[in-house]
C-alpha cells in the first residue's frame, strides 16, 4: 500500500505547531523520569533522520547516573566561567544572569555523537563535503527535538562544554565526535517565546532578511521574488 502523499489539515498543523513552539529549555524540569518506551520513541525519531549516503552516523548515550551528570555539570561551570570572561560591562552582567543548562535538574541527559568516518554509505556524498556526516547528526537532533515537543518533553542543548572534557567523562573514543549534550524531561511549561529573546540577549531576524533569489545578497530584504 502506498503512503499518502499529503497530510490532512490537522496533521499538517500539528507539525507546524511543533516547529513554531519548540524551545530550548533550561529550567522547569520535573523530577519524573521519562518512561523507557517514550525515550525509545524519541530515539527512533532521531534514528529516522536523513543521512548522507544512508550512513546513519549518529550515536546516543543516555545519561541518568547522578555522578556522571555532576561531572558534566562541573565541566559546564568551568567552560561557563571561561565564556563569561570574554564579555565586559552590561553584556557580562546579562550573561551571568542567564540560565544556560539543566544538567542536574533534568532526570536524564542525552549525548548525541557522530561517527564521521563510518564506512556505511560507502562515502556517497562525502567526497566533496565530508562534513555532511555531522550535518546528518544535526538532522537527527532536530527530529528528536520536534518529537519531544509533540510529546510534551522539554529539551535543552548545552553547548558550553569542552569537548575534550566531555570525551573523558563519557569515555568517547577519538574517532567519534560529540555533537550535542541535551537535557531531557517533562517540564512545568513551554515559554511562548525563546528565553534569549525574552531576556533581551538577541532578537529574531525576519524571514525576509535571510532569503535571497538566484544570487547571494548580504541585505536580501531589499529584494523581492
C-alpha positions in Angstrom: 0.0 0.0 0.0 1.3 3.4 -1.0 1.9 6.1 1.7 -0.4 9.1 1.4 1.4 12.0 -0.3 -0.2 14.7 1.7 -1.1 15.1 5.4 -4.6 16.2 6.3 -5.0 19.6 7.8 -4.8 18.6 11.4 -1.7 16.5 10.9 0.0 19.4 9.0 -1.0 22.0 11.6 0.4 19.8 14.3 3.8 19.6 12.6 4.0 23.3 12.1 2.9 23.9 15.7 5.7 21.6 17.0 8.2 23.6 14.9 7.0 27.0 16.0 6.6 26.2 19.7 9.9 24.2 20.0 12.0 25.8 22.8 15.5 25.4 24.2 14.5 24.5 27.8 16.9 25.3 30.6 14.7 25.3 33.7 11.4 24.0 35.0 12.2 20.3 34.6 10.1 17.9 36.7 11.7 15.1 38.7 9.7 12.4 37.0 11.9 10.4 34.6 10.7 9.7 31.1 9.3 6.2 30.6 11.6 3.9 28.7 9.0 3.5 25.9 8.9 7.3 25.4 12.7 7.5 25.3 12.6 4.7 22.7 10.1 6.7 20.6 12.3 9.8 20.7 15.4 7.9 19.8 13.6 6.2 17.0 12.6 9.6 15.6 16.2 10.6 15.7 17.3 7.4 14.1 14.8 8.0 11.2 16.6 11.3 10.3 18.0 11.7 6.8 21.7 10.9 6.5 24.1 11.4 3.6 24.6 8.1 1.8 22.3 6.4 4.3 25.4 6.2 6.6 23.4 6.8 9.8 26.4 8.2 11.7 24.5 9.2 14.9 25.2 7.5 18.2 23.4 8.1 21.5 24.5 8.0 25.1 21.6 8.2 27.6 23.0 9.6 30.9 21.0 9.1 34.1 23.7 8.4 36.6 24.0 11.3 39.1 27.7 11.1 39.4 28.2 11.3 35.7 25.8 14.3 35.4 27.6 16.0 38.3 30.9 15.6 36.4 29.4 17.1 33.3 27.9 19.9 35.3 31.3 20.7 36.7 32.7 20.8 33.2 29.9 23.2 32.3 30.8 25.5 35.2 34.4 25.7 34.1 33.5 26.3 30.5 30.9 28.9 31.5 33.5 30.9 33.5 35.8 31.0 30.5 32.9 32.1 28.3 31.8 34.8 30.7 35.3 36.2 30.8 35.0 37.1 27.1 32.3 39.7 27.9 32.5 43.0 29.6 30.2 45.6 31.2 26.5 45.2 30.9 26.8 42.3 28.5 28.8 40.3 31.0 26.2 41.0 33.7 23.5 39.9 31.4 25.4 36.7 30.5 25.8 36.0 34.3 22.1 36.2 34.8 21.2 33.7 32.1 20.2 30.1 33.0 22.1 28.1 30.4 21.6 24.5 31.4 19.5 22.0 33.3 22.1 19.2 33.6 21.2 18.3 37.2 17.6 19.4 37.1 16.6 17.2 34.2 16.2 13.5 35.2 18.0 12.3 32.2 20.6 13.8 29.8 21.5 12.6 26.3 24.8 13.0 24.5 24.4 12.8 20.7 27.6 11.7 18.8 28.6 11.3 15.2 30.8 8.7 13.6 32.1 10.8 10.5 34.5 8.1 9.4 32.0 5.2 9.2 32.2 3.0 6.2 28.5 2.8 6.0 27.2 4.6 2.9 30.4 3.9 1.0 31.4 7.6 1.1 28.4 8.6 -1.1 28.0 12.4 -0.8 31.1 12.8 1.4 33.8 13.1 -1.2 33.3 16.8 -1.7 31.6 17.6 1.6 32.8 15.2 4.4 31.2 17.5 7.0 27.8 16.2 5.9 28.2 13.3 8.3 28.0 15.9 11.2 25.1 17.6 9.4 23.3 14.3 9.3 23.6 14.0 13.1 22.2 17.5 13.5 19.2 16.4 11.5 18.8 13.6 14.0 18.9 16.0 16.9 16.2 18.2 15.2 14.0 15.1 14.7 14.3 14.2 18.3 13.6 17.7 19.4 10.4 18.1 17.4 9.2 14.6 18.5 9.9 15.6 22.1 7.9 18.8 21.8 5.0 16.8 20.4 5.2 14.5 23.5 5.3 17.4 25.9 9.0 16.8 26.7 11.5 19.7 27.1 14.9 19.6 25.5 17.8 21.9 26.3 21.1 21.9 24.3 24.2 22.5 26.4 26.9 23.8 24.1 29.0 25.4 26.8 31.2 22.3 27.4 34.7 21.5 26.5 34.5 18.6 24.0 37.8 17.1 25.4 36.5 17.0 28.9 33.2 15.5 27.7 35.2 12.8 26.0 36.9 12.0 29.2 33.7 11.8 31.3 31.7 9.7 28.8 34.7 7.6 27.5 34.1 8.8 23.9 36.7 7.4 21.5 38.8 9.7 19.4 37.1 8.7 16.1 33.6 9.7 17.5 32.6 13.4 17.5 30.4 14.9 20.3 27.8 17.0 18.6 25.2 17.8 21.3 24.7 17.4 25.0 20.9 17.5 25.7 18.9 17.8 28.9 15.5 15.9 28.6 12.5 15.8 30.8 8.9 16.8 31.4 8.6 20.5 32.2 6.2 22.7 34.0 5.6 24.8 30.9 6.9 25.8 27.5 7.6 29.5 27.1 5.7 31.5 24.5 9.0 32.8 23.0 12.7 31.9 23.2 14.3 32.8 26.5 17.2 34.6 24.9 14.7 36.8 23.1 12.6 37.3 26.2 15.7 38.4 28.3 16.9 40.7 25.6 20.1 38.8 24.6 19.2 38.8 20.9 16.2 39.3 18.7 14.9 37.3 15.8 15.7 38.2 12.2 12.6 38.4 9.9 12.4 35.8 7.2 12.8 38.5 4.6 16.2 39.3 6.0 17.7 35.9 5.2 16.2 35.0 1.8 18.0 35.8 -1.5 17.0 35.0 -5.0 19.3 33.5 -7.6 22.5 35.1 -6.1 23.6 35.6 -2.5 22.8 39.1 -1.2 24.0 40.4 2.2 20.9 42.5 2.5 18.2 40.4 0.9 15.3 42.3 2.4 15.9 44.8 -0.3 14.9 42.3 -3.0 11.7 40.6 -3.8 11.0 37.5 -5.9 
